[in-house]
């Protein structure tokens, strides 16, 4: 029964992620064309709002998952996403699109939270590992399909058709959950009250500071990783054309994750045994190298190296922050901190995509947009230096000293 439910959940997550990535990859481009034709500031706001809500709203849904159960939560999230995404086909005003994207992001955050909590509720460690790893691979596989499929479609001629197809993906996910997902498990997670949260934080300030540090690294990692979603917009606005191989460029990141994540995780554990958080520092270095490629190389060639180094940094940082947190956090505070990671995820994404579109759109009027990559390179070098200082001084700091 668990295997059958897992297959159903993975199938539903594939179609919902396919709809989401189709939305994400083409959002800025679609809103430049009729019938929308929004200005750069409006597009930046819309993209930022979707990035902020698609995981950040998860902490608001925790109590709903407890009350509704896993299946009804999945259905509710997919229904909200379906109707909000479909409405964009018929109502093209900026305010309505803003409200619709808030609904899309909120519905996706509910579906994602319910899926992760269902996986965490499985009885054996083997089942949990299988479910979490399968979800991660399925989501990245859907990103590959979305990028390769949509970048070979002349989107300017089929905008409404693409939006209808995205809505159909969410509808298929809802039908799979409704008729194939038969799990009877119920949530058992206890949601702490505000006073309990204050008590937990005040009891161990060092743990709280360490958690905020890890979440900050997580948010920065998402900020950097999300820069690759700006590439189609960057080429269209700054270089006046999108390369024919853009679909492969966007697909390269999830392909690398699907095939290399296991080996990268083993490398991370090897580095972790040498020095705490050394793998994180290496990931930060890869981030800085990635920005240097678009700062100093021809963008038509540098973009490949950009995605490769971005992906290496992502594989070292994003999946392993939870591991570092688990070394220090008690089971009492762990649900709270892990739920806050959704907010760090959303802040990193929304800042990256919202500010990035706004900056690139304005820089394109006076140059090639290289200034954006140079600015990010400067910040990345500062983050690497700061990370190195913190890691070197870890033995002297109760905040950074991780107790096994």
N, C-alpha and C positions, 0 to 999 in steps of 0.2 A: 504493500500500500504506500509506504514512504517513497519507494522508487517511482511508482506511478505518479504520485503527487509532485515529486521532484521534476520528472519529465514535463508535466503540465506546467509547473511554475517556470521552468527554463524556457519552454516554448512561448509562454505569455510574455516573459521578460524580453525574449528576443524581439518580438513584434513591437512591444512598447518602446524598447530602446531603439529599434529601427526608426520608429516615428519620431522619437526625441532627437536622434542624431541628424535625421533629415531636416528637422526644424532648425537645429542648432547650426549646422553647416551652411544653410542657405538663408538664414533669417535676415542678415544684413543685406544680402543681394536681392532678395525678394522684395523687401520694403523700399528699395531704390526704384523699382519698376512700377508701371501702372498695374492695378488701380490705386496703389498706395502712394508712391513718390514722396516719402517722408524726407525731411532734411536730416543732416548728419546728427544733430543734437537729439532729435526724436528717436532715430535708430539706435544711437548709443544707449539711451534710456531704456528702450524696449529690450535690447539684448542684455543689458545689465540686470533688469528686473527678472527676466527668465532665469539667468544664472544665479541670482540671489535666492529665488524661491524654490528652485527645483531640488534643493537639499536643505536649505536653511529653514524652511517651514516645517521640517520633520519634527523638531522639538515641540511644536504646537500640537502635533497629531498624536503624541504618545498616549495620552489619556483616551483618545478615541479608539486606538487599536486595542487597548485594554477592555473597553466596553463592547466594541463591535466584534472582536475576534479577527483572526487572520483573513479568512475568506471574504467576509463582508467589507473589511478594510481595503483589500485588493480591488474588490468590485467598485467600491465607492471612489477610490482614487482614479481608476481607469474611466469611470463614467464622467467624473469632473473633467478629466483631461480630454476625453473624446468630444464632449459638447463644447468646451472652450476652444479647442483647436479647430473644430468644424465651423464655429461661428465666424472665424476670421475670413472664411470664404465669402460670406454674405454681407458683413459689415466692415467697412474699410476706413473708418475714422480713427484718428490717433488715440483718443481717449478709450474708445471701445477696444482697440487692439491692446492697449496697456492693461485694461481689466482682464481681457481674455488670456494674456500671457501670464498674469498673476495666477489665474485659475489653472492654466496648464502646468505651471511650476508647482503649485500647491498639490494638485492631483498626483503628479509624478513623485513628489516627496512622500506622500502617504503610501503610494504603492511600493516605493523603495524601502521605506521603514518597515512595512508589514512583511516584505520578503526577507529582510535581514533578521527580523525578530523571529520569523518562522524557522529560519535556518539555525538561529541560536537556541531554539527550543528543542531541537532534536536531541535524542537521548545519548547517543554515543559520540565520542570525539571523531571517529572515522566518518560518520554521517555528516557532522558539521563541516569537517574539512572538505569532503566531497561537494557539499552544497555550496559553500562559500567560493571554492575555486571554480566550480562549474558556472556559478553566476557571473564571476569576474570574466571568464573566458567567453561566455555567451554575449555579454554586453559589448565586449571588444569585437567579437565577430560581427555583431550587428553594425558597429561603426564602420567596419571594412565594407560591408555590403552597401550601406548608405552612401559612403563616399564614392565607391566605384560606380554605383548605379546612377546617382544623381548628376555627377559631373560629366556624364556622357549624354545628358539630356539638355537640349536648348531651353533652359529654364525660362528665358524671357517670353517664350511662346506658350508655355504650359504652367503658368504660375498657379492658377486656380486648380488645375488638375493635380499638381504636386501637393497642394494643401489638402485636397480631397483624399489623396493617397495616404497622407500622414494621418488623417482622421480615421481612415480605414484600418491602419495598423493598430491604433488604440482600440477600435471596435473588435478586431480579431482577438486581441489580448483579453478583452472583457469576456468574450464568448468562451475562450479556452478556460478561464478561471471559473466561469459559471457552470460549465457542463463537464469539465474534466478534473478540476481540482477538488478533491473530496476529503481533505484533511479535517479531522475532528479535534486537533490540538487547539488549546486555548492559551492566550498569553498569561504569563505568571509574573511579569516584571512589575515591581513596585515603583511607582512614580513618587519621588520624594517631594514633600511640601517645601514651600519657600523657607520656613523656619529650619527644617531639616538640612536644606542646602547651606544655609548660613552656619549651622552648627558644624557641618562637615568641613567647610572651608576654614573656619576659625580654629579647628582642632589641629590642623597641620598646615601651616602657611608654606613650608618648604615644598610639600607635595603639590599644593595649589600652584605655586610659582613654576615648578617643573612642568606641570600639565599645561600651563599657559604658554610656556616656552615651546613645548612639543606642538601644540596647536598652532602657534605662530609659524613654525617651520612647515607644518602641513598646509596652512593657508598660503604661504609663499610658494610652496611647491605647486599648488593648484594655480596660482597666479601665473607662474612661468609656463606650466603645461598648457594652459588655456590660450597662450599666445599663438599656438598653431591654428586655432580656429579663426584668427584674424587674417591668415594668409590669402584666401580668395579675395577678401575686401581690399587688402593691401595691394595686390597685383592689379586689381581692377581700377582702383583710385589713383595709385602712384605710378604704375607702369603701363596703365591704359589697356592692358589685356591680361587674360587669365591663361596660363600655359595649358596646353592640351593634356599634360600629364598631372594636372592638379589633383585629380581623383586618386592617383597613386601616391602622391605626396601626403594627402590626408589619411590614406589607408595605411601608410607605412607605420605610424605609431601603434595602432591596435594590432597589426601583424607582428610587430616586434614584441609586444606584450604577451600575445598568445604563445609565441614560440620561445621567448627568452626569459620570461619572468622567473621560472623555476631556477635556472642557472644564476640569475642575478640575485635571487634571495639567498642562495648558498654562498655567493660571494659576500653578501651583506653580513651573514652570520660569521664568516671567517674574519672579516674586518672587525666585527663587533667583539670577537674574542681577543683581538689584538689591542683595541682601544675603544672604549665606549663612544658610540655615535660617529665613529670614523667613516662608516658607510654613508651616513647622512652628509658629512662634510664633502665626500667625493661626489655625491649627487649635486651639491651646491656648486662645486667646481664645474661639473658638466653643464649646469645651467648657464654659467658665465661664458663658457666656451661656445655654447649654442648662440648666444646673442652676438658674440664676436664674429660669427660667420656671416650674418646678414649686415653687420656693421662695416665689414672690410672686404667682402667678396662680392662678385657679381650675383645679384639675387637669383638669377635663373639657375645657377649652380649651387650657391650657398644655401638655398632653401632645403636641399637634401640633407646637408650636414646639420642644418638647424634642427630638423625634425629628429635626426638620429641622436644628437646629443640631448635634445629635450626629452626624448623617450628614455635614454639611459638614466638621466636624472630623475625622471618620474618613477622608474622601476626601483630605484634605490631609496627614494624618499616616501612616496605616497603609501605603499602597502605596509611600511615598517614603522610608521609612527605609532600605530596601535600596539605593536610589539614592544616598543620602548616604554609606552605608558603602562603596559601590563606588568612590567618589571617592578614598578613602583606603587601602582594604585591598589588599594584594597577593593574587595568586591563591593563594598558599600558605596564607594564614590565612582566606581568604574562606569555604571550606566549613565551617570550625569556627564562625565567628561566625554564619553563616546558620543553622546547626543550633541554635545557642544561642537564636536568635530564637524558636524553637518553645517553649523554656522560658519566655522573657519573655511570649510569647503566653498560655501556660497560667497563669502566675502572675497576670497581670492579670485574666484571665477568672475564675479560681477565687476570687480575693480579692473581685472585684466581686459575683459571684453567691452565693458562700458567705456572706460577711459581710453582704451586702445582704439576703438572705432572713432571716438571723438577726436583724438590726437592725430591719427592717421588721416582722417578726413580733412582736417585743417592744414596739416603739413603738406598734403598732396597739392594744395593750391600754390605753394611756393617752392617746392623741391621734390625730392624722390622719397621722402619719408624715412630716410636713413637716421634722422635725428631721434626717432622713436626707439630704434634698436640700440643706438649709442647710449641713450638715457637709461635703458634697461640694463645695458652692459655695466654702466657705472654703479647702479644700485646692486647688481649681482656681485660685483667685485667687493663692494662694501659688506654684503651679507656673508661672503666667503671669509673675509678677514674677521668679522665679528664672530662667526661660527668657530673659526680656528682659535681665537682668543678664549672663547667659552670652553671649548673642549680641552685646551691645554691647562686651563685653570680649574678643571672639574674636580680634581682631588682636594682642592681647597674650599670648594663651595658645597654646602649641604643641599643646595637646590639641584645641582647637576649630578651629584653622586648617586648613582643608581644601585640599589641594594637588590641582589638576586633573591 
